[in-house]
Amino acid sequence: MSTTDLVIWLSAGMLCLAVAFTGAFAFIEIRRPPIQGRLEDIIAAAGDRKRGPCP
C-alpha cells in the first residue's frame, strides 16, 4: 500500500468521524428546548440567586 493510499484512507476515516460527530451533535440539539426558553430560565435562576438570603 502506497503513501497516497494511506492518506486517502486516513482522510476518508476522518471525514466519516466528522460526519458522525456532527450528526450526533445535531440530534442532541434537535431534542433540546429552544434557546429563548432556556435563556429566560437561566436569567430567572440567576435573579433568584442574587435575591437569596445572603447580603
N, C-alpha and C positions, 0 to 999 in steps of 0.2 A: 504494500500500500504506500503510495507516494505521499509526500507532504501536502500536496494540493488536495488529495482525497481526505486527509485528516482535517485540514482546515474546513473543507466543505461539511464534513460530518459534525465537527465541533460547532460550526455556525448554525447548522440545522438544529442541533440539540439545544443550543442557547435560544434560538427562536421559539422552539416548542416550549421551553421553560418560561420564557417571557409571556407567551400567549396564555399558558396555564395560570400563571400568577395574575395576569390582568383579568382573565375570566373569573377567577376565584374572588378577586377584589371587587369586581363589578357585581357579582352575585351577592356578596355581603352588603354592598352599598344599596342595592335594589331593595333588600329586605328591611333596611333601617328606615325610621320615620323621616320626613322631610327636615332639612336643616333648619328651617324657620321655627318649627315647633320645638326642636331640641334647643335652639338658641334661646328661645323665650324661657324654657325650663331652667337652663343654666343661669340666666340672668336673675330669675326669681330666687333660685337657690343661693346665689351669691348675695343677693339683697337680704335674704333671711339670715344668712350667716353674719352679716355686718350688724344686724339689729339684735343679735343674740345677747346672752346675759353678761358677756364681758364688756367692759367700758371701752 
